[in-house]
């Protein structure tokens, strides 16, 4: 249920934050700010195909729950810049998940996030097949299937999280340096269903 399992303290999203995020466009805006860094309502409108009025409205709704924040010393009264708050988020707050409505909102959010990740992955694969001469050695798509004990799985998750945390910490605040490009790191570790069914 978590976006990522972290050794450090995540922000466990409460019911208010989950309700605010439980909208496909808001998930998209939150994700774009996470992946590409600071944006304006206009730049987000271009990326999403929505009007700047719609993106501005949804940005304010996310900001009310401290999911994103305005960058006060950047832009003007007509052009406000927004960024995602630094803290990682977790979707497994026991209090919030006690409510069927909030569990439903969490499912919607996770479906949107993972749907976007899958679309991005498939686009990367399709473009690589369409352009075989294009150099792309700064990418890795790998799947490994192993049998682990629960303790072994938890130890692996902690090691992988530490590597990701170190990379994120080293890159944070350096997004606008020359030659820096947005990458996504996706690590999935989970128990497969007993019946082998992917549904």
VOTI-251837 format. One record per atom (N, C-alpha, C, O, CB): residue in three letters; x, y, z. Coordinates in steps of 0.02 Angstrom, whole numbers, padded with zeros to 5 digits, always signed. Glycine has a CB too. Example, Ala and Ser with C-alpha at 12.3 -4.5 7.8 and 13.67 -1.06 7.14 Angstrom:
2
ala+00660-00284+00390 ala+00615-00225+00390 ala+00660-00165+00390 ala+00712-00166+00423 ala+00565-00224+00452 ser+00642-00112+00354 ser+00684-00053+00357 ser+00645+00002+00394 ser+00670+00057+00402 ser+00704-00030+00286 
//
This chain:
199
unk+00040-00060+00000 unk+00000+00000+00000 unk+00042+00063+00000 unk+00015+00118-00010 unk-00046+00000+00059 unk+00107+00058+00011 unk+00147+00118+00014 unk+00176+00134-00054 unk+00188+00089-00095 unk+00204+00111+00065 unk+00187+00198-00067 unk+00219+00218-00129 unk+00290+00190-00129 unk+00312+00163-00179 unk+00221+00296-00137 unk+00324+00195-00073 unk+00389+00164-00064 unk+00397+00150+00010 unk+00373+00189+00052 unk+00447+00210-00091 unk+00430+00095+00026 unk+00446+00081+00096 unk+00511+00115+00111 unk+00561+00103+00077 unk+00450+00004+00109 unk+00513+00157+00162 unk+00572+00197+00177 unk+00598+00183+00246 unk+00560+00170+00292 unk+00557+00271+00169 unk+00664+00187+00253 unk+00693+00183+00320 unk+00677+00247+00358 unk+00668+00245+00419 unk+00769+00171+00316 unk+00675+00303+00322 unk+00659+00366+00356 unk+00584+00373+00365 unk+00545+00332+00339 unk+00687+00426+00316 unk+00564+00423+00401 unk+00494+00434+00416 unk+00457+00463+00355 unk+00475+00516+00330 unk+00486+00482+00475 unk+00407+00428+00331 unk+00363+00453+00277 unk+00307+00495+00308 unk+00294+00491+00367 unk+00335+00395+00235 unk+00276+00533+00266 unk+00214+00566+00287 unk+00157+00518+00271 unk+00143+00503+00213 unk+00204+00635+00251 unk+00125+00494+00324 unk+00067+00450+00313 unk+00007+00494+00298 unk-00014+00534+00340 unk+00053+00405+00376 unk-00020+00488+00238 unk-00073+00531+00216 unk-00137+00517+00256 unk-00160+00460+00260 unk-00086+00523+00141 unk-00165+00570+00284 unk-00227+00563+00322 unk-00286+00565+00274 unk-00278+00572+00214 unk-00233+00618+00376 unk-00346+00559+00302 unk-00407+00555+00261 unk-00415+00618+00218 unk-00434+00612+00160 unk-00468+00547+00306 unk-00400+00677+00245 unk-00408+00738+00206 unk-00361+00740+00146 unk-00383+00758+00092 unk-00394+00798+00250 unk-00298+00721+00156 unk-00250+00720+00101 unk-00269+00668+00048 unk-00263+00680-00011 unk-00179+00707+00127 unk-00292+00610+00071 unk-00312+00557+00024 unk-00373+00579-00017 unk-00376+00566-00077 unk-00327+00492+00061 unk-00421+00611+00016 unk-00480+00636-00021 unk-00458+00688-00073 unk-00483+00688-00129 unk-00531+00667+00027 unk-00412+00732-00054 unk-00389+00785-00100 unk-00353+00755-00160 unk-00360+00780-00216 unk-00343+00834-00064 unk-00316+00702-00149 unk-00276+00672-00203 unk-00317+00625-00247 unk-00297+00609-00303 unk-00218+00634-00173 unk-00375+00602-00223 unk-00414+00551-00257 unk-00452+00580-00317 unk-00514+00578-00320 unk-00464+00519-00209 unk-00415+00606-00364 unk-00443+00633-00427 unk-00390+00621-00480 unk-00332+00638-00469 unk-00462+00710-00421 unk-00407+00592-00538 unk-00356+00575-00587 unk-00310+00633-00607 unk-00250+00623-00614 unk-00390+00549-00649 unk-00338+00693-00616 unk-00296+00749-00636 unk-00250+00770-00579 unk-00193+00789-00591 unk-00339+00809-00658 unk-00273+00766-00517 unk-00231+00785-00461 unk-00173+00735-00452 unk-00117+00755-00437 unk-00272+00788-00396 unk-00187+00671-00463 unk-00133+00622-00461 unk-00082+00638-00516 unk-00022+00636-00504 unk-00160+00549-00471 unk-00106+00655-00575 unk-00062+00672-00630 unk-00020+00733-00615 unk+00041+00733-00627 unk-00102+00683-00695 unk-00050+00786-00587 unk-00013+00846-00570 unk+00040+00832-00516 unk+00097+00853-00522 unk-00061+00901-00544 unk+00020+00795-00465 unk+00066+00776-00411 unk+00124+00736-00438 unk+00182+00747-00418 unk+00029+00736-00357 unk+00110+00691-00484 unk+00162+00649-00513 unk+00209+00689-00558 unk+00269+00679-00556 unk+00130+00592-00553 unk+00182+00734-00597 unk+00224+00775-00641 unk+00271+00818-00598 unk+00331+00824-00614 unk+00181+00820-00687 unk+00245+00847-00545 unk+00288+00887-00500 unk+00341+00844-00468 unk+00397+00866-00458 unk+00246+00922-00446 unk+00324+00782-00453 unk+00373+00735-00424 unk+00427+00718-00474 unk+00486+00715-00456 unk+00338+00671-00400 unk+00408+00706-00536 unk+00455+00681-00585 unk+00495+00735-00620 unk+00554+00727-00634 unk+00419+00641-00636 unk+00463+00792-00634 unk+00494+00844-00675 unk+00513+00907-00638 unk+00544+00952-00666 unk+00450+00861-00732 unk+00494+00912-00575 unk+00512+00970-00536 unk+00462+01027-00543 unk+00408+01017-00570 unk+00580+00994-00555 unk+00480+01086-00520 unk+00434+01143-00517 unk+00401+01159-00584 unk+00433+01154-00637 unk+00470+01204-00493 unk+00338+01177-00580 unk+00298+01193-00640 unk+00250+01250-00623 unk+00238+01265-00565 unk+00258+01130-00664 unk+00223+01280-00675 unk+00168+01329-00667 unk+00103+01295-00688 unk+00104+01241-00717 unk+00182+01394-00709 unk+00048+01328-00674 unk-00017+01301-00697 unk-00018+01297-00773 unk-00047+01251-00801 unk-00076+01346-00671 unk+00014+01345-00806 unk+00015+01346-00880 unk+00057+01288-00907 unk+00036+01254-00954 unk+00043+01412-00905 unk+00116+01276-00878 unk+00157+01221-00903 unk+00124+01154-00889 unk+00130+01107-00929 unk+00228+01223-00871 unk+00089+01149-00833 unk+00053+01087-00818 unk-00006+01078-00865 unk-00023+01022-00884 unk+00029+01087-00745 unk-00038+01133-00884 unk-00093+01130-00932 unk-00068+01103-00999 unk-00101+01062-01031 unk-00125+01200-00942 unk-00009+01126-01020 unk+00020+01101-01083 unk+00035+01027-01079 unk+00023+00990-01127 unk+00084+01139-01100 unk+00061+01005-01022 unk+00079+00934-01014 unk+00018+00889-01010 unk+00021+00832-01033 unk+00122+00925-00952 unk-00036+00914-00982 unk-00095+00871-00970 unk-00150+00880-01021 unk-00196+00838-01025 unk-00122+00885-00901 unk-00148+00934-01060 unk-00202+00947-01108 unk-00263+00979-01075 unk-00316+00984-01107 unk-00222+00883-01141 unk-00256+01000-01013 unk-00311+01034-00977 unk-00302+01109-00984 unk-00251+01133-01008 unk-00312+01012-00903 unk-00352+01147-00962 unk-00346+01220-00961 unk-00304+01241-00901 unk-00300+01204-00851 unk-00416+01255-00959 unk-00272+01300-00905 unk-00233+01324-00848 unk-00279+01340-00789 unk-00258+01337-00731 unk-00192+01386-00867 unk-00342+01357-00803 unk-00390+01368-00748 unk-00402+01304-00709 unk-00406+01305-00648 unk-00456+01395-00776 unk-00409+01248-00745 unk-00420+01183-00711 unk-00358+01163-00672 unk-00364+01141-00614 unk-00438+01129-00763 unk-00299+01169-00702 unk-00239+01149-00665 unk-00228+01193-00604 unk-00208+01169-00551 unk-00177+01151-00711 unk-00242+01258-00611 unk-00234+01304-00555 unk-00281+01285-00497 unk-00260+01285-00439 unk-00248+01376-00577 unk-00342+01269-00514 unk-00392+01248-00463 unk-00368+01186-00425 unk-00370+01183-00364 unk-00461+01235-00495 unk-00345+01136-00462 unk-00324+01074-00431 unk-00258+01082-00393 unk-00248+01048-00342 unk-00317+01019-00484 unk-00214+01125-00416 unk-00153+01139-00379 unk-00168+01169-00311 unk-00137+01150-00261 unk-00107+01186-00419 unk-00215+01215-00309 unk-00234+01245-00244 unk-00263+01193-00197 unk-00251+01196-00136 unk-00284+01302-00255 unk-00302+01146-00224 unk-00331+01093-00182 unk-00276+01049-00153 unk-00280+01029-00095 unk-00381+01050-00222 unk-00225+01033-00192 unk-00169+00994-00167 unk-00128+01033-00116 unk-00104+01004-00066 unk-00123+00971-00225 unk-00120+01097-00128 unk-00082+01139-00081 unk-00116+01146-00013 unk-00083+01150+00038 unk-00071+01209-00111 unk-00183+01146-00013 unk-00219+01151+00051 unk-00203+01092+00097 unk-00208+01098+00158 unk-00295+01154+00039 unk-00184+01036+00068 unk-00168+00977+00108 unk-00091+00968+00115 unk-00068+00915+00136 unk-00198+00914+00076 unk-00053+01019+00097 unk+00020+01018+00102 unk+00052+00961+00061 unk+00106+00937+00079 unk+00041+01011+00175 unk+00019+00940+00008 unk+00049+00891-00037 unk+00097+00925-00084 unk+00147+00895-00105 unk-00006+00854-00077 unk+00083+00987-00102 unk+00127+01028-00142 unk+00131+01097-00109 unk+00094+01111-00063 unk+00102+01033-00217 unk+00177+01139-00134 unk+00183+01206-00105 unk+00203+01255-00160 unk+00234+01237-00210 unk+00235+01208-00047 unk+00183+01317-00150 unk+00202+01370-00195 unk+00275+01389-00181 unk+00297+01386-00123 unk+00155+01432-00189 unk+00312+01407-00233 unk+00380+01432-00224 unk+00375+01508-00223 unk+00367+01539-00275 unk+00429+01406-00283 unk+00380+01539-00164 unk+00365+01610-00158 unk+00412+01657-00193 unk+00391+01710-00215 unk+00363+01628-00086 unk+00476+01639-00200 unk+00524+01685-00230 unk+00535+01672-00304 unk+00585+01695-00333 unk+00590+01681-00193 unk+00490+01636-00335 unk+00496+01621-00406 unk+00430+01639-00440 unk+00376+01625-00414 unk+00513+01546-00418 unk+00434+01670-00498 unk+00374+01688-00535 unk+00349+01757-00518 unk+00385+01799-00492 unk+00320+01638-00522 unk+00285+01768-00533 unk+00254+01833-00522 unk+00182+01822-00499 unk+00160+01766-00489 unk+00255+01877-00588 unk+00146+01877-00490 unk+00076+01872-00468 unk+00034+01835-00520 unk-00015+01802-00503 unk+00046+01942-00455 unk+00054+01841-00584 unk+00017+01808-00638 unk+00040+01736-00650 unk+00003+01694-00676 unk+00023+01847-00702 unk+00102+01722-00631 unk+00130+01656-00644 unk+00160+01627-00580 unk+00217+01643-00562 unk+00184+01660-00700 unk+00122+01584-00547 unk+00145+01554-00485 unk+00178+01487-00501 unk+00154+01448-00542 unk+00086+01544-00435 unk+00233+01474-00466 unk+00269+01411-00474 unk+00253+01366-00415 unk+00246+01388-00358 unk+00345+01423-00479 unk+00247+01301-00430 unk+00229+01250-00380 unk+00280+01195-00380 unk+00310+01180-00432 unk+00158+01222-00393 unk+00290+01164-00321 unk+00333+01106-00316 unk+00303+01056-00267 unk+00262+01075-00225 unk+00405+01127-00294 unk+00324+00995-00272 unk+00302+00944-00225 unk+00340+00954-00160 unk+00399+00971-00160 unk+00313+00873-00253 unk+00306+00942-00104 unk+00340+00944-00039 unk+00393+00889-00038 unk+00385+00837-00071 unk+00289+00935+00020 unk+00447+00900+00000 unk+00504+00854+00000 unk+00489+00784+00026 unk+00516+00735+00001 unk+00559+00882+00040 unk+00446+00779+00075 unk+00438+00716+00111 unk+00404+00663+00067 unk+00357+00677+00031 unk+00398+00727+00174 unk+00428+00602+00071 unk+00395+00545+00038 unk+00328+00533+00072 unk+00319+00548+00131 unk+00439+00482+00040 unk+00283+00504+00033 unk+00216+00492+00061 unk+00202+00417+00065 unk+00228+00377+00026 unk+00163+00526+00018 unk+00160+00399+00113 unk+00140+00331+00124 unk+00063+00329+00125 unk+00031+00374+00153 unk+00170+00301+00190 unk+00035+00278+00095 unk-00038+00272+00090 unk-00067+00223+00140 unk-00124+00201+00132 unk-00057+00252+00020 unk-00028+00204+00191 unk-00053+00152+00236 unk-00065+00177+00307 unk-00049+00143+00356 unk-00003+00096+00239 unk-00095+00236+00313 unk-00115+00260+00379 unk-00172+00217+00406 unk-00225+00215+00375 unk-00136+00336+00376 unk-00162+00183+00463 unk-00214+00138+00489 unk-00280+00175+00503 unk-00334+00148+00491 unk-00191+00105+00553 unk-00275+00237+00527 unk-00336+00275+00542 unk-00375+00289+00478 unk-00436+00280+00476 unk-00319+00342+00578 unk-00339+00312+00426 unk-00373+00328+00363 unk-00402+00265+00331 unk-00458+00267+00304 unk-00324+00362+00315 unk-00364+00210+00333 unk-00387+00149+00299 unk-00443+00112+00336 unk-00470+00063+00311 unk-00329+00102+00290 unk-00459+00136+00396 unk-00516+00107+00432 unk-00582+00123+00398 unk-00632+00089+00410 unk-00517+00131+00505 unk-00583+00174+00357 unk-00644+00196+00322 unk-00649+00164+00253 unk-00602+00168+00214 unk-00647+00272+00317 unk-00706+00132+00237 unk-00714+00104+00170 unk-00707+00157+00115 unk-00680+00143+00062 unk-00783+00070+00163 unk-00732+00218+00127 unk-00727+00271+00077 unk-00654+00290+00065 unk-00634+00303+00008 unk-00767+00333+00099 unk-00614+00292+00118 unk-00544+00310+00110 unk-00505+00252+00078 unk-00458+00265+00040 unk-00513+00328+00178 unk-00523+00190+00094 unk-00491+00134+00059 unk-00505+00137-00016 unk-00461+00123-00057 unk-00516+00066+00087 unk-00566+00157-00033 unk-00584+00164-00104 unk-00544+00221-00137 unk-00521+00213-00193 unk-00659+00177-00111 unk-00536+00277-00101 unk-00497+00333-00127 unk-00424+00311-00136 unk-00393+00328-00187 unk-00501+00393-00079 unk-00397+00274-00089 unk-00328+00250-00093 unk-00320+00204-00153 unk-00269+00208-00188 unk-00308+00213-00029 unk-00368+00161-00166 unk-00365+00116-00224 unk-00364+00157-00289 unk-00326+00142-00335 unk-00425+00067-00224 unk-00406+00208-00293 unk-00408+00251-00352 unk-00339+00284-00363 unk-00313+00284-00418 unk-00462+00305-00345 unk-00311+00311-00309 unk-00246+00345-00314 unk-00192+00296-00338 unk-00154+00311-00384 unk-00226+00375-00246 unk-00189+00237-00307 unk-00138+00188-00326 unk-00148+00165-00398 unk-00099+00157-00435 unk-00140+00127-00279 unk-00210+00156-00420 unk-00223+00136-00489 unk-00197+00190-00537 unk-00167+00174-00589 unk-00298+00125-00500 unk-00209+00253-00521 unk-00185+00308-00564 unk-00109+00310-00566 unk-00080+00315-00620 unk-00213+00375-00539 unk-00077+00307-00508 unk-00004+00309-00505 unk+00027+00251-00546 unk+00070+00262-00589 unk+00021+00306-00433 unk+00004+00191-00532 unk+00033+00133-00565 unk+00016+00131-00639 unk+00055+00107-00680 unk+00009+00069-00531 unk-00044+00156-00657 unk-00062+00161-00728 unk-00015+00207-00765 unk+00006+00193-00821 unk-00134+00185-00735 unk+00001+00264-00734 unk+00049+00311-00764 unk+00118+00279-00772 unk+00150+00287-00824 unk+00054+00376-00722 unk+00140+00244-00720 unk+00206+00211-00723 unk+00208+00161-00780 unk+00257+00157-00818 unk+00222+00177-00656 unk+00154+00122-00787 unk+00152+00072-00840 unk+00152+00105-00908 unk+00187+00082-00953 unk+00090+00027-00832 unk+00114+00159-00917 unk+00113+00194-00981 unk+00183+00221-00998 unk+00204+00217-01056 unk+00062+00251-00980 unk+00217+00249-00949 unk+00284+00276-00961 unk+00333+00219-00980 unk+00374+00227-01025 unk+00310+00313-00898 unk+00327+00163-00945 unk+00370+00106-00961 unk+00357+00082-01032 unk+00404+00070-01070 unk+00360+00049-00911 unk+00294+00074-01050 unk+00277+00049-01116 unk+00298+00098-01171 unk+00319+00077-01225 unk+00202+00035-01121 unk+00294+00163-01157 unk+00317+00212-01206 unk+00393+00206-01216 unk+00418+00208-01272 unk+00299+00284-01183 unk+00429+00197-01161 unk+00502+00189-01164 unk+00519+00128-01207 unk+00563+00131-01250 unk+00533+00182-01093 unk+00485+00072-01195 unk+00498+00010-01232 unk+00481+00020-01305 unk+00520+00001-01349 unk+00458-00049-01202 unk+00423+00050-01320 unk+00401+00060-01389 unk+00448+00105-01427 unk+00465+00091-01485 unk+00331+00089-01391 unk+00470+00159-01396 unk+00516+00204-01429 unk+00584+00171-01441 unk+00617+00185-01491 unk+00525+00269-01388 unk+00605+00128-01395 unk+00668+00092-01404 unk+00664+00044-01462 unk+00712+00036-01500 unk+00686+00055-01341 unk+00607+00010-01470 unk+00598-00037-01526 unk+00593+00001-01592 unk+00619-00021-01643 unk+00535-00080-01515 unk+00559+00059-01590 unk+00550+00099-01651 unk+00615+00132-01673 unk+00623+00147-01732 unk+00497+00152-01640 unk+00661+00144-01626 unk+00725+00177-01642 unk+00783+00134-01617 unk+00815+00151-01568 unk+00729+00248-01610 unk+00796+00077-01651 unk+00848+00031-01626 unk+00918+00060-01625 unk+00961+00035-01588 unk+00849-00031-01669 unk+00931+00113-01664 unk+00998+00143-01664 unk+01008+00193-01608 unk+01064+00215-01596 unk+01010+00177-01731 unk+00955+00210-01573 unk+00960+00258-01519 unk+00997+00227-01460 unk+00979+00173-01437 unk+00889+00283-01497 unk+01048+00263-01435 unk+01085+00238-01377 unk+01043+00249-01314 unk+01018+00304-01302 unk+01154+00273-01370 unk+01036+00196-01275 unk+00998+00202-01212 unk+01027+00155-01160 unk+00992+00111-01135 unk+00923+00188-01224 unk+01091+00165-01145 unk+01123+00121-01096 unk+01110+00146-01025 unk+01131+00113-00977 unk+01197+00117-01109 unk+01075+00202-01017 unk+01058+00227-00950 unk+00987+00206-00932 unk+00947+00246-00907 unk+01065+00304-00946 unk+00972+00143-00945 unk+00907+00115-00928 unk+00915+00041-00911 unk+00960+00008-00935 unk+00856+00125-00986 unk+00870+00016-00869 unk+00871-00054-00851 unk+00799-00077-00838 unk+00763-00046-00799 unk+00916-00067-00788 unk+00779-00129-00872 unk+00715-00161-00858 unk+00731-00233-00840 unk+00755-00271-00882 unk+00665-00156-00920 unk+00718-00251-00779 unk+00739-00317-00755 unk+00686-00346-00709 unk+00655-00311-00668 unk+00807-00312-00719 unk+00675-00410-00715 unk+00631-00446-00670 unk+00668-00508-00645 unk+00699-00544-00684 unk+00564-00466-00706 unk+00665-00519-00580 unk+00695-00579-00550 unk+00642-00612-00507 unk+00605-00577-00470 unk+00759-00562-00508 unk+00637-00676-00510 unk+00588-00713-00469 unk+00626-00759-00422 unk+00666-00801-00444 unk+00539-00753-00514 unk+00615-00750-00357 unk+00650-00789-00307 unk+00602-00809-00251 unk+00547-00781-00245 unk+00710-00749-00277 unk+00623-00857-00212 unk+00584-00878-00154 unk+00620-00852-00092 unk+00679-00866-00081 unk+00576-00956-00151 unk+00584-00814-00050 unk+00612-00783+00009 unk+00569-00797+00070 unk+00509-00810+00063 unk+00621-00708+00000 unk+00599-00796+00128 unk+00559-00793+00189 unk+00535-00722+00198 unk+00559-00676+00164 unk+00600-00817+00252 unk+00487-00711+00241 unk+00463-00643+00255 unk+00521-00599+00280 unk+00528-00542+00258 unk+00405-00644+00306 unk+00562-00626+00325 unk+00619-00588+00351 unk+00669-00572+00295 unk+00697-00518+00292 unk+00655-00627+00407 unk+00679-00620+00250 unk+00724-00609+00194 unk+00698-00555+00147 unk+00736-00514+00122 unk+00734-00673+00155 unk+00632-00555+00136 unk+00601-00503+00094 unk+00608-00434+00126 unk+00623-00385+00092 unk+00527-00519+00081 unk+00597-00431+00192 unk+00603-00366+00227 unk+00674-00340+00224 unk+00685-00280+00216 unk+00580-00373+00301 unk+00723-00385+00231 unk+00794-00364+00228 unk+00811-00338+00158 unk+00847-00288+00151 unk+00840-00423+00246 unk+00785-00372+00106 unk+00797-00349+00038 unk+00765-00281+00026 unk+00796-00237-00004 unk+00769-00400-00012 unk+00704-00271+00050 unk+00669-00207+00043 unk+00709-00151+00076 unk+00716-00097+00048 unk+00598-00211+00073 unk+00736-00164+00136 unk+00776-00114+00171 unk+00839-00096+00132 unk+00857-00037+00128 unk+00794-00138+00241 unk+00872-00146+00103 unk+00933-00133+00064 unk+00917-00093+00002 unk+00952-00045-00014 unk+00968-00199+00045 unk+00865-00112-00034 unk+00846-00075-00094 unk+00825-00004-00078 unk+00843+00043-00113 unk+00789-00112-00131 unk+00787+00004-00024 unk+00765+00071-00003 unk+00824+00115+00014 unk+00824+00174-00002 unk+00718+00066+00057 unk+00875+00086+00046 unk+00935+00125+00064 unk+00971+00151+00001 unk+00994+00207+00000 unk+00983+00083+00107 unk+00976+00108-00050 unk+01008+00129-00113 unk+00968+00185-00146 unk+00997+00235-00168 unk+01015+00069-00161 unk+00903+00177-00149 unk+00860+00229-00180 unk+00864+00293-00140 unk+00871+00348-00168 unk+00787+00204-00185 unk+00858+00288-00074 unk+00861+00348-00031 unk+00926+00386-00040 unk+00926+00447-00043 unk+00854+00328+00043 unk+00982+00349-00046 unk+01047+00381-00055 unk+01049+00419-00121 unk+01074+00476-00124 unk+01104+00329-00052 unk+01024+00388-00174 unk+01024+00421-00240 unk+00979+00482-00240 unk+00997+00534-00267 unk+01001+00371-00294 unk+00920+00477-00209 unk+00873+00533-00207 unk+00903+00591-00167 unk+00899+00649-00187 unk+00806+00511-00176 unk+00932+00575-00109 unk+00961+00628-00067 unk+01018+00664-00103 unk+01025+00724-00097 unk+00987+00598-00001 unk+01058+00627-00140 unk+01114+00657-00176 unk+01093+00701-00234 unk+01129+00746-00254 unk+01159+00604-00201 unk+01033+00688-00262 unk+01009+00726-00320 unk+00962+00783-00301 unk+00951+00828-00341 unk+00974+00680-00368 unk+00935+00781-00240 unk+00885+00831-00220 unk+00914+00901-00222 unk+00969+00914-00197 unk+00859+00815-00150 unk+00877+00947-00252 unk+00897+01017-00256 unk+00945+01032-00313 unk+00967+01089-00321 unk+00927+01037-00192 unk+00961+00981-00353 unk+01009+00991-00408 unk+00976+00982-00476 unk+01010+00973-00526 unk+01068+00941-00400 unk+00909+00984-00477 unk+00871+00968-00538 unk+00889+01014-00597 unk+00885+00992-00654 unk+00798+00973-00524 unk+00907+01076-00583 unk+00919+01123-00638 unk+00992+01129-00659 unk+01010+01171-00699 unk+00894+01191-00618 unk+01035+01086-00631 unk+01104+01085-00653 unk+01109+01059-00725 unk+01067+01019-00746 unk+01148+01041-00605 unk+01159+01082-00763 unk+01167+01058-00832 unk+01172+00982-00836 unk+01200+00950-00791 unk+01228+01091-00864 unk+01146+00954-00888 unk+01150+00882-00903 unk+01108+00838-00856 unk+01112+00777-00860 unk+01221+00859-00900 unk+01068+00868-00812 unk+01025+00828-00769 unk+00958+00816-00804 unk+00926+00864-00827 unk+01013+00862-00699 unk+00938+00754-00809 unk+00876+00735-00842 unk+00832+00698-00792 unk+00857+00667-00746 unk+00890+00690-00904 unk+00765+00701-00801 unk+00722+00665-00755 unk+00723+00590-00769 unk+00713+00568-00826 unk+00650+00691-00760 unk+00736+00551-00718 unk+00733+00478-00721 unk+00681+00455-00670 unk+00665+00491-00623 unk+00803+00446-00707 unk+00656+00396-00679 unk+00613+00366-00628 unk+00646+00301-00605 unk+00674+00264-00645 unk+00541+00353-00656 unk+00641+00288-00541 unk+00668+00226-00511 unk+00607+00188-00485 unk+00570+00213-00443 unk+00721+00240-00454 unk+00598+00129-00509 unk+00541+00089-00488 unk+00567+00023-00460 unk+00601-00015-00495 unk+00492+00077-00547 unk+00551+00010-00399 unk+00570-00052-00367 unk+00507-00086-00341 unk+00471-00057-00300 unk+00622-00039-00308 unk+00493-00145-00364 unk+00434-00182-00343 unk+00456-00246-00309 unk+00490-00288-00340 unk+00386-00198-00402 unk+00438-00254-00246 unk+00451-00317-00211 unk+00386-00336-00177 unk+00362-00301-00132 unk+00510-00310-00158 unk+00356-00391-00199 unk+00293-00412-00167 unk+00283-00487-00178 unk+00310-00517-00224 unk+00233-00373-00196 unk+00243-00516-00133 unk+00229-00588-00137 unk+00180-00601-00193 unk+00130-00566-00199 unk+00201-00614-00069 unk+00194-00651-00233 unk+00149-00669-00288 unk+00090-00708-00260 unk+00096-00742-00209 unk+00186-00711-00341 unk+00032-00704-00294 unk-00026-00742-00271 unk-00014-00817-00278 unk+00021-00839-00324 unk-00089-00721-00309 unk-00042-00855-00233 unk-00032-00928-00233 unk-00055-00960-00298 unk-00024-01008-00321 unk-00070-00959-00174 unk-00110-00934-00327 unk-00138-00967-00386 unk-00106-00944-00452 unk-00124-00968-00505 unk-00212-00954-00390 unk-00057-00897-00447 unk-00023-00874-00508 unk-00064-00828-00551 unk-00042-00808-00604 unk-00003-00932-00549 unk-00124-00809-00528 unk-00168-00766-00566 unk-00147-00693-00558 unk-00137-00671-00501 unk-00242-00775-00544 unk-00139-00657-00612 unk-00119-00587-00609 unk-00177-00539-00599 unk-00166-00479-00593 unk-00083-00569-00671 unk-00239-00565-00597 unk-00296-00519-00590 unk-00305-00499-00518 unk-00351-00461-00502 unk-00360-00551-00615 
//
